[in-house]
Each structure stands twice: as structure tokens, then as C-alpha cells.
Amino acid sequence: MSSEMISRAWDKLVNGMVLFACALIAADCLLIVVDVTLRNFGRQPPAYTVALTEYSLLYLTMAAAPWLVRERAWIVVEVIYRRTSPTARGRLDKLIFGLCTLVSVIVAILAGILAVEGALRGEVEIRSLDMPRWALFTPVTLGFSMMAVEFTRCLIRGDSMSQAEADQAF
């Protein structure tokens, strides 16, 4: 398999995950509308609405995170960034992307350990909707692992933290 094929497959995976996140947002909105409508008509909404929405927020955040990294949807303090020389900026970019990769890997590893421990122990989070504990840490493991890959790609390509500089490069 060539690196170009792997890159295209990766991009499709990241795009698919962000579409999944969008679908979850739509489902959450629909769930909230149903809940509020039932309450307004004096009916009892499902007890699991709040828990399901909260779990969904975790999943959609982690599903969208790698795409957000790829699209440079982060905040850069341009006032500080612009006052550095181009050479220092390049070093700063590498340092920041390296730290982001490192932190993402550490969080992914810790979440992975917690997911495996939860699965081995059979732990369940008991609320109005019972959720296996591993199912709460798996999206964190996946999301941060994929963010680490995206930050590493930025580091290897020599990308800039600044969207303005990235736009000038094209």
C-alpha cells in the first residue's frame, strides 16, 4: 500500500468521523426537541434523554477533534505570534506541534488503560442509562490518538500554527 493510498484512507476516516459527529448533533437536537415537547404537553419524556445527550457530547467531541486539528480550528494568540521572527516562529511551530502530539499520546494512553481496566473489571456507569465504563474511555482513546496523528502530520509537513500564514502558503 502506498503512502498516498494510506493518506487518502486516513482522510476518509477523519471525514467520516466528522460526519458521524454532525449526525450526533442532529440526533441530540431532535432528542431535546422531543423531550421539551413531551414536557410541554404534560407527558413524561424518556428518563434517559439527559444521559444519552451527555454521552453523545463526549462521542461527538472526540469524533470531530481530529478534523478540527486538520482544519486548523484552534486559537493562536496572533499578537504574540506575529511579534516573533520567522525563524523563531518556525521553531515555535515545531515546539507547539511536538507538545500537542506528546500530550495527545499521553491522554490516549491513559484513556486506553482506563478503557481496558473498565472492560476487564466489567465496570458499568449506572445512571438512567447504564453504560459500560470502557465505552466512555474508548472515544477519548480514539480521538486523542487520531489528534496525535494529525499533529504529527502538521509537524512533518512543517505547517504553521497561524491560519494567516497557512493561507499565504497556498
N, C-alpha and C positions, 0 to 999 in steps of 0.2 A: 504494500500500500504506500503510495507516495505521500509526501508531506502536504501536498496541495489537496489531496483527497481527504486526508485527516483533518486539515483545516476547514474544508467545506463541511464535513460531517460535524465537526465541533460547532461551527457557526449555525448549522441547522438545529443542533441540540439546544444551544443557547436561545435561538429564536423560538423554538418550540416551548421552552420553559417560560419565556416571557408571555407567550400566548396563553399558556396554562394559567399564569398569574392574572392575566386580563380576564379570563373566564371565571376565576375565583372571585375577582372583584365584582363582576356582574352577578354571580351567584349570591354573594354577600348582600348586595343591594336588593336583590329580589327577596332574599330571606328576611331582611329588615322590613321591607315593604309589607310582606305577608304578616310578619309579627305585629307591626303597628296597626295594620288594617284589622286584624282579628281583635286586637285590644280595643280599638275604637268601636267595634261592633259588639263589644261585651263578651267576646268569645275568649277562650283560653288558648294562647299560642303554644306551640310546642315548647317544652321545657329546655330542650337542647339548643335553642336558637342562639343564645349568647355564647355558649361554649363552642359551638360549631363555628361561629363567626370569629371568635378569638383564635381557634386553631387555624382557621383559614388565613388569618393575618400573618401567622408565622410562615405558613407554606407559601403564600404569595410573595412575601418579602424575600424569602430565600430563593424562590424561583426567578424573581426579577433581578436580583442582585448582580449576577454575572453580566447580564445585558447592560445594566446601568454602568458597570465598570467599563465595558466595551464602548459605550456611547459617551464616556467621559461626563457622566451626570454627577459629578462631585463639585465641591466648592473649593475654590482656590482663593486665597487672600491675595488678590492681584496687586494691591498696594505694596505689599512686601515683595512679592514675586517679581514685579516689574523693576524694582529698585536694585536687583542683583544683576551682575554682569551675565552675558550669555554663557560664558564658561561656568560660572558659579551656578547658574540656572540649570545647566545640563547635569552638573554633579548633584544638585538638589533634587532634580527629577529622578535620577538613579537611586539616590538615598530614599526618597519617599516611596518609589515603586518597590524597592527592596524591603523596606519596613512593612509596607502593606502586604506584600507577599508573605513575609515571615509571620505577621500577626494572623493572617488568614489561615496559614498552615497550622499554627498553634491552636486556633479556635476549632478548626476542622478536626484535628487530632483529639482534642479534649471532648468535643461533641461526639465523635466516633466512639471513644472509650465509654462515655455515658450511655450511648445507644446500645452498645454491646452488653454492658453491665445490666441495663434495664431489660434487655431481651433474655439474658441468661437467668436473671432472677424472676422473670415473669412479672415485673412491676407494672401496675396499672394506675393511671391518674384517674381518680374517681370523682366525677362531677355529675352534672345532669347527663353527660355523655361520657362513658368510660373510654379512655384512650390508652393504649399500650404506651408505656414510657418511651420505648425505643422509637415510636412514631413521632415523638416530639423532638428528638435529637437527630434523627436521620435527615430531615430537610436542612438543618443547620450544618451538618457534616457535608452534605452535598453542595449547598450554596457556598459555603466558605472554601471548599476545595475548588470549585469552579471559579470563584473570585481569585483564588491564588493563581490559577492558570492564566486568567485574563491579565492580572497584574504582571505576571512573568512575561507574557507576550508583549505588554507595553514596555517592560524593561529591556527585553531583547531587541525590539524594534527601535528603541531609543525615543519613544514618544515623549511628549511634553505634558506636564500637568495642566498647563494653561490651554483652554479651548481656543483662545485667540491665536496662539502660536501654532496649534494643530491645524486650524483653519488656513493659516498662511502657508503651511507646508503643502497643502493641496492646491 
